Amino acid sequence: MAVDTHGTEKDVKDGEHVPGNVFVPIGALLLGLLLAALDQTIVSTALPTIVSELGGLEHLSWVVTAYLLASTAATPLWGKLGDQYGRKRLFQTAIVIFLIGSALCGMAQNMGELIGFRALQGLGGGGLMVLSMAIVGDIVPPRERGRYQGLFGAVFGATSVLGPLLGGVFTEQLSWRWVFYVNLPVGVVALAVIATALHIPRRAARHVIDYLGTFLIAAVATCLVLVASLGGSTWAWGSAQIIGLAVLGVVLAVAFVAVERRAAEPVLPLKLFRIRTFTLAALISFIVGFAMFGAMTYLPTFLQVVHGVSPTMSGVHMLPMVFGLLLSSTISGQIVSRTGRWKVFPVTGTAVTAIGLLLLHRLDEHSSTAEMSVYFFVFGLGLGLVMQVLVLIVQNAVSYEDLGVATSGATFFRSIGASFGVAIFGTVFSSRLGDQLAAAFRGLSLPPGASANALKSDPRGIAALPPALRPAALHAYASSITDVFLYAAPVAVLGFLLAWFLKEDRLRGSVTAPDASETIPPNPVQRSSYDEVCRALSVLGTREGRRQIYREITERAGYDLQPGASWLLLRIRRYGSVEPGVLAEGGPVPFEVVLAAARQVEERRLAERRGLDLYLTDSGRETAERLATAREESLAELLGDWWQLGRSTDLTQLVKELTGELCGSEREQPRDVAAATRFA
């Protein structure tokens, strides 16, 4: 049994969706997603202030890394637990965990507490991301899903822009603690709306959850990130602690491989690495995440400390990078979907990213705003060219049964790359800054309380230096940060070289550019193969997509009918009869198209009038049957070898569901039409 949006109970069968107004629950899901997405970027412009107050510059990277690692590791668990125990309850749990973590982050008194609470916040954030998008599949039919998924992509795009800005505003006008406290009222509203307005089918899908594999891969990533962030700063590279962490990471990696070979539902199936395209795309995804978040974390520090801009204005200065990323990712995705050619984008994207990093290395304390904006834009342009395509080519390379987990795998490596990027950039920055400050003030007399270590811990001390000493301190900060980009450039060049080895296979008809929610942030995606095909085919629900599919099935069936006439015949076949005038008023097809279609089917004697309603004639019934067969064949052809090599139950159900919904669902019709067709 399940409860619909009006509070009544009804049986829910496979393929059915809950009727009613979904805008209120969708709004609550968007709020939940907004919280998780915002917390990936809002912290960056607040980090310099946080370090100044709490200290611990050498651990600054972990404020970002702890959140990324926790959300990445938790994502597959949230997805499968939601399938098994119900997504609504799990989504509410994720909100509560996220809000508790946010409140504790706001109250943190030292860097260690903040890092621990950020990890807790990340656990909840991972659930918010995966469950919000999965719940859309529970309450919205495939034909309409693309429209709502576009909203979710828009939220991610907006947070990429608004995150740094809001982080700066809260830090400057209130306190850096409000970067976290702002989540509380928004989260409470989302929690209340979810509790009262979200009613979804209760379906239980049994999983053998790979708890051990999830724990091991998270532990491996944590060990390696700890080595990257602590080596050379907190502990020497040859110290027992660093060597021990490295050895432990290797042992855990070996254990992970052994566990995944035996797992019934592995969190990351090892067989995927036998597919060259997946392996290369995973490595390039790692590099893209490495470069993107490493830069996004430390550029605000460069702007605020070196150029003295406010936290708010540092967010404004970052906008060219975000705009470049959004622009190139959108354009590249559209070009790939229309032409089927994609290899040029990862090759060009990694090359432009490497050039962008070298340009960022050229920045110093004298760089103009125009120069910085151009360099930021070029860097973002490179990232966008490659990010949009990586998910797409992975989906194109795997079998249907591995589609969901392969998509998750590609985005998982981008998230891990982001964690490494932030950690390694942090290590390089901290190490270089100590050396640069010590060299700048060697042999000079500093005011009481001022020292290289003090300036490293709290950059606000630069303002207290005598005017003659400030340029040296600013130059030390500038060169320490920009050197990081120089060291990152060879990593991007490695991605460029790897991109040349990608094999440009022909795209399946159902593989289209992924939505922005899979490409803009580093969040891991965890959806089933069924969900991924729904997303790809949801374009058929748009007006243009529907017109194209009906044009194709009419040609396949051998008729010269208007696409609208074929649509009308199939609709009459489904519902028994329709009244064109009422249908034109209440349906998604324009009025003039419906009337032209009705005129043609009557002139061809494929339908006849009985009062105001149209009914199929014998020849019309035969035509409609041939059109119905052609429609299912067209959808199956879009699926390509996914359909030919093995028709799984859920894939067959999806094709049947889409073939029915392409001519409209009964709940969308005006009440009198629905009543008439129910008894036809």
C-alpha positions in Angstrom: 0.0 0.0 0.0 1.1 3.6 -0.5 -0.3 7.0 0.2 -0.9 9.5 -2.7 -0.5 13.2 -2.4 -4.2 13.6 -1.3 -3.7 11.3 1.7 -5.6 8.3 0.3 -4.1 4.8 0.3 -3.8 2.8 -2.9 -1.9 -0.2 -4.2 1.1 0.6 -6.2 2.1 -1.7 -8.9 5.4 -1.7 -10.8 5.5 1.1 -13.3 2.9 3.2 -11.6 3.5 6.6 -10.2 1.7 8.5 -7.5 -0.7 11.1 -9.0 -1.3 14.6 -7.8 0.6 17.9 -7.5 4.3 17.1 -7.2 5.6 20.7 -7.1 5.5 21.0 -3.3 7.5 17.8 -2.6 9.8 18.6 -5.5 10.4 22.0 -3.9 11.4 20.3 -0.7 13.7 18.0 -2.5 15.4 20.9 -4.2 15.9 22.6 -0.8 17.6 19.5 0.5 19.8 19.2 -2.5 20.5 22.9 -2.3 21.9 22.4 1.2 24.3 19.6 0.2 25.5 21.3 -3.0 26.0 24.7 -1.4 28.2 23.3 1.4 30.7 22.1 -1.2 31.4 25.6 -2.4 30.2 28.1 0.3 33.1 27.3 2.6 35.9 28.3 0.2 35.6 32.1 0.6 35.3 31.7 4.4 38.4 29.6 4.8 40.9 32.4 5.3 38.8 33.9 8.1 38.3 30.5 9.7 42.0 29.9 9.7 42.7 33.3 11.2 40.3 32.6 14.1 40.8 28.9 14.8 44.5 28.6 13.6 45.8 25.4 12.0 46.6 26.6 8.4 48.3 23.3 7.7 45.0 21.5 8.2 42.9 24.0 6.2 42.4 21.6 3.3 40.7 19.1 5.6 37.7 21.4 6.2 36.9 20.7 2.5 38.3 17.2 2.3 36.5 15.8 5.3 33.1 16.7 3.7 34.0 15.3 0.3 35.4 12.0 1.6 32.4 11.4 3.9 29.8 12.2 1.3 31.6 10.1 -1.3 31.9 7.1 0.9 28.3 7.3 2.2 26.6 7.7 -1.2 26.3 4.0 -2.3 25.0 3.1 1.2 22.3 5.8 1.1 21.2 4.6 -2.3 20.8 1.0 -1.5 19.4 1.5 2.0 16.8 3.8 0.4 15.9 1.0 -2.1 15.5 -1.4 0.8 13.8 0.5 3.6 12.1 3.4 1.8 13.6 6.6 0.6 11.4 9.1 2.5 12.5 7.9 5.9 16.1 7.8 4.8 15.9 11.3 3.3 14.6 12.7 6.6 17.4 10.9 8.4 19.9 12.4 6.0 18.5 15.9 6.7 18.7 15.5 10.4 22.3 14.2 10.3 23.2 17.1 8.0 21.6 19.7 10.3 23.3 18.3 13.4 26.6 18.4 11.6 25.9 22.0 10.5 25.0 23.2 14.0 28.2 21.5 15.4 30.4 23.1 12.7 29.0 26.5 13.6 29.9 25.9 17.3 33.4 24.5 16.6 36.1 26.0 18.8 39.2 24.6 17.1 40.2 23.2 13.7 40.1 19.6 14.8 36.4 19.9 16.0 35.5 21.6 12.7 37.0 18.9 10.6 35.3 16.1 12.5 31.9 17.9 12.4 32.4 18.5 8.6 32.8 14.8 8.2 29.4 14.3 10.0 27.9 16.9 7.8 29.2 15.1 4.7 27.6 11.9 5.8 24.2 13.6 5.7 25.1 15.5 2.5 25.8 12.3 0.6 22.3 11.1 1.5 20.7 14.4 0.4 22.3 14.2 -3.0 21.6 10.6 -3.9 18.1 10.3 -2.4 16.7 13.6 -3.7 17.4 12.6 -7.3 16.1 9.0 -6.7 12.8 10.2 -5.1 12.1 12.2 -8.3 11.9 8.8 -10.0 9.4 7.6 -7.5 7.0 10.5 -7.9 7.5 11.6 -11.6 6.8 9.4 -14.6 9.7 8.9 -17.1 8.0 11.1 -19.7 8.1 14.1 -17.4 11.4 13.4 -15.6 13.7 15.4 -17.8 11.9 18.7 -16.9 12.4 18.1 -13.1 15.9 16.8 -13.5 16.7 20.1 -15.3 15.7 21.9 -12.1 18.1 19.8 -10.1 20.9 20.6 -12.6 20.0 24.3 -12.3 20.4 24.1 -8.5 23.9 22.7 -8.8 24.8 25.3 -11.4 23.4 28.1 -9.1 25.3 26.9 -6.1 28.5 26.9 -8.1 27.9 30.6 -8.6 26.2 31.5 -5.3 28.3 29.4 -2.9 31.5 31.6 -3.0 29.3 34.7 -3.0 27.2 33.7 0.0 30.2 32.4 1.9 31.8 35.9 1.5 28.6 37.8 2.5 28.0 35.7 5.6 31.7 35.9 6.7 31.9 39.7 6.1 28.5 40.8 7.4 27.8 38.2 10.2 30.4 35.6 11.0 32.0 32.6 9.3 29.8 30.5 11.6 26.7 31.6 9.7 28.1 29.7 6.7 26.9 26.6 8.6 24.1 28.1 10.7 22.2 29.2 7.5 21.5 25.5 6.8 19.3 25.2 9.9 16.2 27.2 9.0 16.3 26.0 5.4 16.7 22.4 6.5 13.9 22.6 9.0 11.5 23.9 6.3 12.6 21.1 4.0 12.1 18.5 6.8 8.6 19.8 7.6 7.5 19.8 3.9 8.9 16.4 3.3 7.0 15.0 6.4 3.7 16.5 5.4 3.7 16.6 1.5 5.9 13.8 0.2 4.1 10.6 -0.2 5.8 8.0 -2.4 5.2 4.3 -3.2 6.5 1.9 -0.7 8.6 -0.5 -2.8 11.2 -2.8 -1.2 14.2 -3.8 -3.3 16.4 -6.3 -1.5 20.1 -5.7 -1.7 23.2 -7.5 -0.4 24.8 -4.3 0.8 28.6 -4.2 0.5 29.3 -2.6 3.9 32.9 -4.0 4.1 33.8 -2.8 0.5 32.4 0.6 1.3 34.4 0.9 4.5 37.6 -0.4 2.9 37.5 2.0 -0.1 36.8 4.9 2.2 39.6 3.8 4.5 42.1 3.5 1.5 41.2 7.0 0.3 41.5 8.5 3.8 44.9 6.9 4.3 46.2 8.2 1.0 44.8 11.7 1.5 46.3 11.8 5.0 49.7 10.9 3.5 49.3 13.7 0.9 48.2 16.3 3.4 50.4 15.5 6.4 53.6 14.4 4.6 56.2 17.1 4.5 54.3 19.4 6.8 53.1 17.8 10.1 55.5 14.8 9.7 58.5 14.3 7.5 58.1 12.2 4.4 60.4 9.5 5.8 58.8 9.5 9.2 57.3 6.3 10.7 53.9 7.9 10.7 53.8 8.7 7.0 55.4 5.3 6.0 52.9 3.5 8.3 49.9 5.3 6.7 51.2 4.5 3.2 51.7 0.8 4.1 48.3 0.7 5.8 46.7 2.2 2.6 48.3 -0.5 0.4 47.2 -3.3 2.7 43.6 -1.9 2.8 43.7 -1.6 -1.0 44.6 -5.3 -1.3 41.9 -6.2 1.1 39.4 -4.1 -0.9 40.3 -6.0 -4.1 39.8 -9.4 -2.4 36.5 -8.3 -0.9 35.1 -6.9 -4.2 35.9 -10.1 -6.0 33.6 -12.0 -3.8 30.9 -9.4 -3.1 27.4 -10.1 -4.4 26.8 -6.4 -5.2 30.3 -4.8 -5.1 30.4 -1.1 -4.5 32.9 -0.8 -7.4 32.9 -3.9 -9.6 36.5 -4.8 -10.6 35.3 -6.0 -14.0 34.7 -2.4 -15.1 38.5 -1.8 -15.1 38.8 -4.4 -17.9 37.0 -1.8 -20.1 39.7 0.5 -21.3 37.3 3.5 -21.8 36.1 3.2 -18.2 39.6 3.0 -16.8 40.9 6.0 -18.8 37.7 8.0 -18.0 38.1 7.2 -14.3 41.7 8.5 -14.3 40.8 11.6 -16.2 37.9 12.2 -13.8 40.3 12.0 -10.9 42.6 14.6 -12.6 39.6 17.0 -13.3 38.4 16.8 -9.7 42.0 17.2 -8.5 42.5 20.4 -10.5 39.0 22.0 -10.0 38.7 21.8 -6.3 42.3 22.3 -5.5 42.0 25.7 -7.3 38.6 26.6 -6.0 39.8 26.1 -2.4 43.0 28.2 -2.6 42.1 31.0 -5.1 39.9 32.8 -2.4 42.9 32.8 -0.1 45.0 34.4 -2.8 42.4 37.0 -3.5 41.7 37.9 0.1 45.2 37.8 1.5 47.3 38.9 -1.4 45.0 41.4 -3.1 43.2 42.4 0.1 39.7 42.0 -1.4 36.8 41.3 1.0 35.3 37.8 1.3 32.3 38.9 -0.7 34.3 40.3 -3.5 36.5 37.3 -3.6 33.4 35.3 -4.5 32.7 37.9 -7.3 36.2 37.5 -8.6 35.6 33.7 -8.9 32.6 34.1 -11.2 34.5 34.1 -14.5 35.8 30.6 -13.7 32.3 29.4 -12.9 30.8 31.0 -16.0 33.5 29.5 -18.2 32.8 26.1 -16.7 29.0 26.3 -17.1 29.4 27.7 -20.7 31.7 25.1 -22.0 30.1 22.2 -20.3 26.7 23.1 -21.7 27.9 23.7 -25.2 30.1 20.6 -25.4 27.2 18.5 -24.1 24.9 19.8 -26.8 27.4 19.3 -29.6 28.1 15.7 -28.5 24.4 14.9 -28.3 23.8 16.2 -31.8 26.9 15.0 -33.7 27.9 11.9 -31.8 31.5 13.0 -31.8 33.1 13.4 -28.4 36.9 12.7 -28.3 37.9 16.2 -29.2 36.4 17.5 -25.9 38.5 15.5 -23.3 41.6 16.1 -25.4 40.9 19.9 -25.8 39.6 20.2 -22.3 42.6 18.7 -20.5 44.9 20.8 -22.7 43.1 24.1 -21.9 43.0 23.1 -18.2 46.8 22.7 -18.2 47.1 26.1 -19.9 44.8 27.6 -17.4 46.9 26.3 -14.5 50.1 27.7 -16.1 48.3 31.1 -16.5 47.2 31.0 -12.8 50.9 30.4 -11.9 51.7 33.7 -13.5 49.5 35.7 -11.1 51.1 37.8 -8.4 50.4 40.6 -6.0 50.5 43.1 -8.9 48.0 41.3 -11.2 45.1 43.4 -12.4 41.5 42.3 -12.0 41.1 42.0 -15.8 44.1 39.7 -16.0 42.8 37.5 -13.2 39.4 37.3 -14.7 40.8 36.1 -18.1 42.9 33.5 -16.4 40.0 32.3 -14.3 37.8 32.1 -17.3 40.3 30.0 -19.3 40.7 27.6 -16.4 37.0 27.1 -16.1 36.5 26.7 -19.8 39.0 23.8 -19.8 37.3 22.1 -16.9 33.8 22.4 -18.5 35.0 21.0 -21.9 36.0 17.7 -20.3 33.6 17.3 -17.3 30.4 17.0 -19.3 31.7 14.3 -21.6 33.4 11.9 -19.2 30.1 10.5 -17.7 28.7 10.2 -21.2 31.5 8.1 -22.6 31.5 5.8 -19.6 27.8 5.2 -20.1 28.4 4.5 -23.8 31.1 1.9 -23.1 29.4 -0.5 -20.6 26.6 -3.0 -20.8 23.1 -2.2 -19.5 23.5 -4.1 -16.3 26.6 -2.0 -15.4 25.3 1.3 -16.5 24.3 2.7 -13.1 27.4 1.5 -11.2 29.7 2.6 -14.0 28.2 6.1 -13.8 28.7 6.1 -10.1 32.3 4.9 -10.5 33.3 7.7 -12.9 31.9 10.4 -10.5 33.3 8.6 -7.5 36.8 9.0 -8.9 36.2 12.7 -9.6 35.2 13.1 -5.9 38.3 11.3 -4.7 40.4 13.4 -7.1 38.8 16.5 -5.5 39.8 15.3 -2.0 43.4 14.6 -3.2 43.6 17.9 -5.0 42.6 19.9 -1.9 45.0 17.9 0.3 48.0 18.0 -2.0 47.5 21.7 -2.8 47.3 22.4 0.9 50.5 20.5 1.6 52.4 22.3 -1.1 51.0 25.7 -0.1 51.8 25.2 3.6 55.3 23.9 3.0 56.1 26.7 0.4 54.7 29.4 2.6 56.8 28.5 5.6 60.0 28.6 3.5 59.0 31.8 1.7 58.2 33.7 4.8 61.3 32.5 6.6 63.4 33.6 3.6 61.7 37.0 3.3 62.3 38.0 6.9 65.7 36.3 7.4 68.0 38.8 9.2 65.2 41.5 9.5 63.9 42.9 12.7 60.2 42.2 13.1 57.8 44.0 15.6 57.1 42.2 18.9 54.7 39.3 18.4 55.4 39.1 14.6 57.3 36.1 13.2 57.2 33.9 10.1 55.2 31.3 12.0 52.7 33.8 13.4 52.1 35.2 9.9 51.7 31.7 8.5 49.1 30.9 11.1 47.2 34.2 10.9 47.5 36.2 7.6 45.8 39.2 9.4 49.2 39.9 11.0 50.4 41.3 7.6 48.4 44.4 8.3 50.3 45.0 11.5 53.7 44.9 9.8 55.6 48.1 9.1 54.8 49.3 5.5 58.3 48.4 4.4 57.9 44.8 5.3 54.4 44.1 3.9 55.4 43.7 0.2 57.7 40.8 1.2 55.0 39.1 3.2 52.4 39.5 0.4 54.9 38.2 -2.2 55.5 35.1 0.0 51.8 34.4 0.1 51.3 35.0 -3.6 54.2 32.8 -4.8 53.3 30.0 -2.3 49.8 29.8 -3.7 50.6 30.2 -7.4 53.4 27.7 -7.2 50.7 25.2 -6.4 49.2 25.7 -9.8 52.6 25.1 -11.4 52.9 21.7 -9.6 49.3 20.8 -10.7 49.9 21.5 -14.4 51.9 18.3 -15.1 48.9 16.3 -13.6 46.6 18.1 -16.2 49.2 17.3 -18.9 48.9 13.6 -17.9 45.2 13.8 -18.4 45.8 15.3 -21.8 48.0 12.3 -22.8 45.6 9.8 -21.4 42.7 11.4 -23.4 44.5 10.5 -26.7 44.1 6.8 -25.8 40.3 7.0 -25.6 38.6 5.1 -28.3 35.8 7.1 -29.9 33.1 4.5 -30.2 29.9 5.3 -31.9 27.3 6.7 -29.4 24.2 4.7 -28.6 21.0 6.5 -29.6 19.9 6.7 -25.9 23.2 8.2 -24.6 22.8 11.9 -24.3 24.6 14.6 -22.4 24.1 14.1 -18.7 22.4 16.8 -16.7 24.5 19.4 -14.8 23.9 17.6 -11.5 26.3 14.9 -12.7 29.0 17.2 -13.9 29.3 20.6 -12.2 30.0 19.5 -8.7 32.2 16.6 -7.6 29.3 14.8 -6.1 29.2 11.0 -6.7 26.0 9.8 -8.5 24.4 6.6 -7.3 21.5 5.5 -9.5 20.4 2.3 -11.0 20.8 1.3 -14.7 17.0 1.8 -15.0 17.3 5.3 -13.6 20.1 6.2 -16.0 18.1 5.0 -19.1 15.0 6.9 -17.8 17.1 10.1 -17.6 18.5 9.6 -21.1 15.1 8.8 -22.7 13.3 11.5 -20.8 14.0 13.9 -23.7 11.2 12.1 -25.5 8.8 13.7 -23.1 9.6 17.2 -24.4 7.5 18.6 -27.2 10.4 18.5 -29.7 11.3 15.0 -28.7 7.8 13.8 -29.0 7.4 15.3 -32.5 10.6 13.6 -33.6 9.7 10.2 -32.3 6.2 10.3 -34.0 7.8 11.4 -37.2 10.1 8.4 -37.1 7.5 5.8 -36.2 5.2 7.1 -38.9 7.9 6.6 -41.5 8.8 3.2 -40.0 5.2 2.0 -40.2 5.1 3.1 -43.9 2.5 6.0 -43.6 2.5 9.6 -44.8 0.5 10.9 -41.9 1.3 14.0 -39.9 3.2 13.2 -36.7 0.2 14.7 -34.8 -2.2 12.3 -36.6 -0.1 9.3 -35.6 -0.1 10.6 -32.0 -3.9 11.1 -32.1 -4.6 7.6 -33.5 -2.4 6.0 -30.7 -4.2 8.0 -28.1 -7.6 6.9 -29.3 -6.3 3.3 -29.4 -5.3 3.7 -25.7 -8.4 5.4 -24.4 -11.1 4.1 -26.7 -12.1 7.6 -27.9 -11.1 11.3 -27.5 -12.9 14.6 -28.0 -10.3 16.7 -30.0 -11.6 20.1 -28.7 -11.3 19.1 -25.1 -8.0 17.3 -25.7 -6.6 20.4 -27.3 -7.5 22.5 -24.2 -6.2 20.2 -21.6 -3.3 18.4 -23.3 0.4 19.3 -23.9 -0.1 19.4 -27.8 -0.9 22.8 -29.3 -4.5 23.4 -30.3 -3.9 23.8 -34.0 -1.9 20.6 -34.2 -4.7 18.6 -32.5 -7.3 20.0 -34.9 -5.2 19.4 -38.0 -4.5 15.8 -36.9 -8.3 15.2 -36.3 -9.1 16.6 -39.7 -6.6 14.3 -41.4 -7.7 11.1 -39.6 -11.3 11.8 -40.5 -10.4 12.6 -44.2 -8.4 9.3 -44.4 -11.4 7.5 -42.8 -9.1 6.2 -40.0 -11.5 7.6 -37.3 -15.2 8.6 -37.3 -17.3 11.0 -35.3 -19.9 9.9 -32.8 -21.2 13.1 -31.4 -18.1 15.1 -30.4 -15.9 12.1 -29.9 -13.6 10.3 -32.4 -13.5 6.5 -32.6 -11.2 4.3 -34.6 -12.6 2.7 -37.8 -11.4 -0.8 -38.8 -8.7 0.6 -41.0 -7.8 3.1 -38.3 -7.4 0.3 -35.8 -5.1 -1.6 -38.1 -3.1 1.6 -38.7 -2.9 2.3 -34.9 -1.6 -1.3 -34.3 1.2 -0.9 -36.9 2.1 2.5 -35.4 2.2 1.0 -31.9 4.6 -1.7 -33.0 6.7 0.8 -34.8 6.8 3.0 -31.7 8.1 0.1 -29.5 10.7 -0.8 -32.1 11.9 2.8 -32.3 12.4 2.9 -28.6 14.2 -0.4 -28.5 16.4 0.8 -31.4 17.4 3.8 -29.3 18.6 1.4 -26.6 20.8 -0.3 -29.1 22.7 -3.4 -27.8 21.4 -2.8 -24.3 18.1 -4.1 -25.7 19.4 -6.7 -28.1 21.9 -8.5 -25.8 19.4 -9.1 -23.0 16.1 -7.6 -22.1 16.0 -7.3 -18.3 12.6 -7.0 -16.7 13.0 -3.4 -15.7 14.2 -2.4 -19.2 11.2 -4.1 -20.8 8.9 -2.4 -18.3 10.5 1.0 -19.1 9.9 0.7 -22.8 6.3 -0.3 -22.2 5.8 2.6 -19.8 7.3 5.1 -22.2 5.3 3.8 -25.2 2.1 4.3 -23.2 3.0 7.7 -21.8 4.2 9.1 -25.1 0.5 9.6 -26.0 -0.4 11.0 -22.5 -1.5 9.6 -19.2 -5.1 9.4 -18.1 -4.6 11.6 -15.1 -3.5 14.5 -17.4 -6.8 14.5 -19.2 -9.8 16.7 -18.4 -12.1 15.0 -16.0 -15.0 14.4 -18.4 -12.6 12.9 -21.0 -11.0 10.6 -18.4 -14.5 9.5 -17.3 -15.5 8.7 -20.9 -12.4 6.8 -21.8 -12.5 4.8 -18.6 -15.6 3.0 -19.8 -14.7 2.9 -23.5 
